[in-house]
Amino acid sequence: MKPDVVAPGVKIPSTVPGGRALASDGTSMATPLVAGIVALARQANPALTIGDAERLVIQTARKLEGGRRGARTGEGLVDARAFVA
């Protein structure tokens, strides 16, 4: 399975019980980042559909691998600024 886009998922700080912060890796860290971007966009534009959000995430991704779609990077790195612009 090839990704549509990629998101930061290495050494992402998160809170843990006891009020501490811990850096973690993996899709469990990358997925909430993308969900948060979409949530902010839907707050600004409640008419934004899930399909529209998916297309925008893909279209606004920052190109990697020489600007072409990559087997490991899909359309590129999720770009929150471009998405909400």
Contacts in CASP RR format, 6 or more apart in sequence:
PFRMAT RR
TARGET T0000
AUTHOR 0000-0000-0000
METHOD contacts of the structure
MODEL  1
MKPDVVAPGVKIPSTVPGGRALASDGTSMATPLVAGIVALARQANPALTI
GDAERLVIQTARKLEGGRRGARTGEGLVDARAFVA
2 70 0 8 1.000
2 71 0 8 1.000
2 72 0 8 1.000
2 74 0 8 1.000
3 72 0 8 1.000
3 73 0 8 1.000
3 74 0 8 1.000
4 54 0 8 1.000
4 57 0 8 1.000
4 58 0 8 1.000
4 74 0 8 1.000
4 75 0 8 1.000
5 34 0 8 1.000
5 57 0 8 1.000
5 58 0 8 1.000
5 61 0 8 1.000
5 73 0 8 1.000
5 74 0 8 1.000
5 75 0 8 1.000
5 76 0 8 1.000
5 77 0 8 1.000
5 78 0 8 1.000
6 30 0 8 1.000
6 64 0 8 1.000
6 72 0 8 1.000
6 73 0 8 1.000
6 74 0 8 1.000
6 76 0 8 1.000
6 77 0 8 1.000
6 78 0 8 1.000
7 30 0 8 1.000
7 31 0 8 1.000
7 33 0 8 1.000
7 34 0 8 1.000
7 77 0 8 1.000
7 78 0 8 1.000
8 29 0 8 1.000
8 30 0 8 1.000
8 33 0 8 1.000
8 77 0 8 1.000
8 78 0 8 1.000
9 25 0 8 1.000
9 26 0 8 1.000
9 27 0 8 1.000
9 29 0 8 1.000
9 30 0 8 1.000
9 33 0 8 1.000
10 25 0 8 1.000
10 26 0 8 1.000
10 29 0 8 1.000
11 23 0 8 1.000
11 24 0 8 1.000
11 25 0 8 1.000
12 23 0 8 1.000
12 24 0 8 1.000
12 25 0 8 1.000
12 29 0 8 1.000
12 30 0 8 1.000
12 33 0 8 1.000
13 21 0 8 1.000
13 22 0 8 1.000
13 23 0 8 1.000
14 21 0 8 1.000
14 22 0 8 1.000
14 23 0 8 1.000
14 24 0 8 1.000
14 29 0 8 1.000
15 21 0 8 1.000
15 22 0 8 1.000
16 22 0 8 1.000
33 78 0 8 1.000
34 57 0 8 1.000
34 78 0 8 1.000
37 57 0 8 1.000
37 78 0 8 1.000
37 80 0 8 1.000
37 83 0 8 1.000
37 84 0 8 1.000
38 53 0 8 1.000
38 57 0 8 1.000
40 80 0 8 1.000
40 84 0 8 1.000
41 48 0 8 1.000
41 53 0 8 1.000
41 56 0 8 1.000
41 83 0 8 1.000
41 84 0 8 1.000
42 48 0 8 1.000
42 53 0 8 1.000
44 84 0 8 1.000
48 56 0 8 1.000
56 83 0 8 1.000
57 78 0 8 1.000
57 83 0 8 1.000
58 75 0 8 1.000
59 75 0 8 1.000
60 79 0 8 1.000
60 82 0 8 1.000
60 83 0 8 1.000
60 85 0 8 1.000
61 74 0 8 1.000
61 75 0 8 1.000
61 76 0 8 1.000
61 77 0 8 1.000
61 78 0 8 1.000
61 79 0 8 1.000
61 82 0 8 1.000
62 76 0 8 1.000
62 77 0 8 1.000
62 78 0 8 1.000
62 79 0 8 1.000
62 82 0 8 1.000
63 75 0 8 1.000
63 76 0 8 1.000
64 70 0 8 1.000
64 73 0 8 1.000
64 74 0 8 1.000
64 76 0 8 1.000
64 77 0 8 1.000
65 72 0 8 1.000
65 73 0 8 1.000
65 76 0 8 1.000
69 75 0 8 1.000
69 76 0 8 1.000
70 76 0 8 1.000
END
